[in-house]
């Protein structure tokens, strides 16, 4: 999507590849970010309760967004992110639930 539309660039649903999603989720920090986003719904990098610095969270959030797992909107000077739950369920039924349950 276009930054002028209020979100940071992310792949279209048809471009999201299961191997890329699984590779992104293989990192323990990214997996903890995904679980935390699932718990809270939406959050900025500084507000997430994960055991790394906000700058590291930002790096991982970028990777998750490029993989098609999260979407990030522009809200003034903040960049809250949330899981693309419905999109992922449509593209890979049950995958996110399995990852979150594991």
ZIRADA-V97960 format. One record per residue. N is the residue number from 1. PHI is phi in degrees with one decimal (999 if undefined). OMEGA is omega in whole degrees, -180 to 180 (NA if undefined). D_CENTER is the distance of its C-alpha to the mean C-alpha in Angstrom with 2 decimals. Layout:
BEGIN
n=N phi=PHI omega=OMEGA d_center=D_CENTER
n=N phi=PHI omega=OMEGA d_center=D_CENTER
END
This chain:
BEGIN
n=1 phi=999 omega=-178 d_center=14.81
n=2 phi=-84.6 omega=179 d_center=17.23
n=3 phi=-59.2 omega=-180 d_center=16.75
n=4 phi=-67.2 omega=179 d_center=19.90
n=5 phi=-86.0 omega=177 d_center=18.34
n=6 phi=98.2 omega=176 d_center=16.25
n=7 phi=-132.2 omega=175 d_center=12.82
n=8 phi=-78.0 omega=-179 d_center=11.78
n=9 phi=-58.5 omega=178 d_center=12.29
n=10 phi=-150.3 omega=-180 d_center=10.07
n=11 phi=-70.4 omega=172 d_center=11.78
n=12 phi=-64.8 omega=-178 d_center=13.85
n=13 phi=-55.3 omega=-179 d_center=13.40
n=14 phi=-66.7 omega=-180 d_center=16.57
n=15 phi=-91.2 omega=-178 d_center=15.33
n=16 phi=-75.2 omega=-175 d_center=12.45
n=17 phi=-108.4 omega=-177 d_center=14.26
n=18 phi=-61.5 omega=179 d_center=14.21
n=19 phi=-64.7 omega=178 d_center=15.36
n=20 phi=-67.1 omega=178 d_center=12.58
n=21 phi=-61.4 omega=-179 d_center=9.96
n=22 phi=-66.0 omega=177 d_center=12.37
n=23 phi=-63.7 omega=178 d_center=13.01
n=24 phi=-64.6 omega=-178 d_center=9.54
n=25 phi=-78.4 omega=179 d_center=9.68
n=26 phi=-71.1 omega=178 d_center=13.26
n=27 phi=-77.0 omega=-177 d_center=12.72
n=28 phi=-60.9 omega=179 d_center=13.59
n=29 phi=-68.7 omega=179 d_center=11.83
n=30 phi=-64.5 omega=178 d_center=8.37
n=31 phi=-62.9 omega=178 d_center=9.54
n=32 phi=-67.2 omega=176 d_center=10.79
n=33 phi=-64.0 omega=180 d_center=7.75
n=34 phi=-61.7 omega=179 d_center=6.23
n=35 phi=-64.0 omega=179 d_center=9.85
n=36 phi=-68.1 omega=176 d_center=10.29
n=37 phi=-63.5 omega=177 d_center=7.79
n=38 phi=-61.9 omega=-179 d_center=9.62
n=39 phi=-70.1 omega=-173 d_center=12.75
n=40 phi=-96.7 omega=180 d_center=12.62
n=41 phi=94.2 omega=-179 d_center=10.89
n=42 phi=-150.8 omega=-178 d_center=9.81
n=43 phi=-161.7 omega=171 d_center=10.38
n=44 phi=-90.5 omega=180 d_center=11.17
n=45 phi=-61.5 omega=-177 d_center=11.08
n=46 phi=-74.4 omega=-176 d_center=14.70
n=47 phi=-92.7 omega=-179 d_center=14.55
n=48 phi=-70.8 omega=179 d_center=12.27
n=49 phi=-92.2 omega=178 d_center=14.71
n=50 phi=-131.1 omega=-171 d_center=13.97
n=51 phi=-82.7 omega=177 d_center=16.90
n=52 phi=-137.2 omega=-180 d_center=16.17
n=53 phi=-68.8 omega=-179 d_center=16.91
n=54 phi=-58.6 omega=179 d_center=14.80
n=55 phi=-64.5 omega=177 d_center=15.36
n=56 phi=-70.3 omega=177 d_center=13.97
n=57 phi=-60.2 omega=179 d_center=10.79
n=58 phi=-59.2 omega=177 d_center=10.65
n=59 phi=-60.3 omega=-179 d_center=11.32
n=60 phi=-69.0 omega=178 d_center=8.64
n=61 phi=-63.6 omega=177 d_center=5.96
n=62 phi=-59.9 omega=179 d_center=7.98
n=63 phi=-63.6 omega=179 d_center=8.02
n=64 phi=-66.0 omega=178 d_center=4.48
n=65 phi=-67.7 omega=179 d_center=5.16
n=66 phi=-63.8 omega=178 d_center=8.54
n=67 phi=-79.3 omega=180 d_center=8.02
n=68 phi=91.1 omega=-176 d_center=6.99
n=69 phi=-88.7 omega=179 d_center=4.20
n=70 phi=-124.4 omega=171 d_center=2.58
n=71 phi=-121.6 omega=-177 d_center=5.96
n=72 phi=-125.9 omega=179 d_center=7.87
n=73 phi=-101.0 omega=179 d_center=11.47
n=74 phi=-97.6 omega=-180 d_center=14.51
n=75 phi=-130.8 omega=-176 d_center=16.65
n=76 phi=66.4 omega=179 d_center=19.62
n=77 phi=-95.6 omega=180 d_center=18.85
n=78 phi=-103.8 omega=-180 d_center=15.56
n=79 phi=-132.7 omega=179 d_center=12.03
n=80 phi=-69.9 omega=-179 d_center=10.30
n=81 phi=-119.4 omega=175 d_center=6.64
n=82 phi=-148.0 omega=178 d_center=6.00
n=83 phi=-69.1 omega=174 d_center=4.95
n=84 phi=-89.8 omega=-172 d_center=6.93
n=85 phi=-55.5 omega=-177 d_center=9.34
n=86 phi=-64.7 omega=179 d_center=12.46
n=87 phi=-62.5 omega=-179 d_center=11.59
n=88 phi=-65.6 omega=179 d_center=10.62
n=89 phi=-65.8 omega=179 d_center=13.73
n=90 phi=-67.2 omega=-176 d_center=15.78
n=91 phi=-77.9 omega=-177 d_center=15.03
n=92 phi=-134.0 omega=-175 d_center=15.14
n=93 phi=-52.9 omega=176 d_center=16.93
n=94 phi=85.4 omega=-175 d_center=16.56
n=95 phi=-60.7 omega=-178 d_center=14.12
n=96 phi=-62.8 omega=178 d_center=11.34
n=97 phi=-62.3 omega=178 d_center=14.37
n=98 phi=-66.0 omega=180 d_center=15.90
n=99 phi=-63.0 omega=-178 d_center=13.08
n=100 phi=-69.9 omega=-179 d_center=12.91
n=101 phi=-79.1 omega=-175 d_center=16.70
n=102 phi=-69.7 omega=NA d_center=17.30
END
